[in-house]
């Protein structure tokens, strides 16, 4: 047997069910792994060891009583952007470094009800703004495949913890690629569900019309299992959609017969690394072997405006969402101030890091009188065009397949002072957020020993199709079985 911390959710479940392993043994194995590798990886802002042990014991009681669901007793990490009752939720920001929420996010509540063992909270780019986890106010997370490189971001802690065996599965959030890009960089599976599929209640808002929560897992089966629990309507989130949740594991079939797949040429962008392109084209070839009808030359011409559109809309929404951090209601509050304005200024000056300030300034500019029509309003129109183009394309194809990112994981520090280059990291992922469609990244192989992800996109609420394509590919290719040497 592989080390317990290397197990997938479904493998661990089988062992728990047959009583060959207890949740306490599994949890201790994962904790031990955390103690051994966390010095190198730094996935966690907070490790909730006592809570994990208590939950594991409780899970074992439930299992003994014959009461177990597919996630019962299985260790998970939650990105530190989701509220956890009684456990610090920092968004990797000085602003919230001591914030303890009085309630659980709906996804956390659902996972707890399904028997989760929570190992802790995952490091991230501050307020989920970034693509490398270097924007964390606390420390940088390292890629388990090469410790000199970034794990991607903003859900870098989530992806790295799963790849390193510090959690069996994790939750992340994705506003422009923050689940899929780190999943690709760390060779794990990561799904950004359709906008409205998963409740965002208790998710600290970055850009509310783009944010979605989703799973990061060792394989596609696990991804489906976690989605079965977190998806679905929530009265507390008015943007969640009241629509039945299918059993996603039913779409895990090992062939693609009859499926029409398009390969949009705009996603093979200029500046893409040739190793990445080769790996992804080879992976798409596999889809053909599996029975899919692949059209290699699809065009979505509006794709080229997606990045610019995103960097107007996301900062505009962010600047409004971050206005609440005024030093009065939540989090950090500068004490030594002359008056109210001075207090607010000092609070925000100290509490926010440079990238967050950059976004606030971009958003304020785009929304200001005289510029609103030229920037924000125009971006909204472009957003409509991009959505329509996807909708039209999905009348002809069941799914689109692209690289997840144009590059392999880059070196820590390499892009830290180059915001535009950093933003380009998400060119392939952010169109899905703009259109609200689902996207999954699945490990597609390696180039020079570094992971490459393949992204599969579908129309709204077609997660089942994405799972089918990702699963069939994964079963044929086998990359999910590799683990980094740590
Ligand atoms: N990297 C993108 C950004 O910085 C996306 C982040 C995200 O999806 N949260 O905005």
Boltz pocket constraint, residues with backbone or C-beta under 6 A from the ligand:
constraints:
  - pocket:
      binder: B
      contacts: [[A, 127], [A, 128], [A, 129], [A, 130], [A, 131], [A, 153], [A, 154], [A, 173], [A, 174], [A, 175], [A, 176], [A, 177], [A, 178], [A, 179], [A, 206], [A, 314], [A, 422], [A, 426]]
      max_distance: 6.0
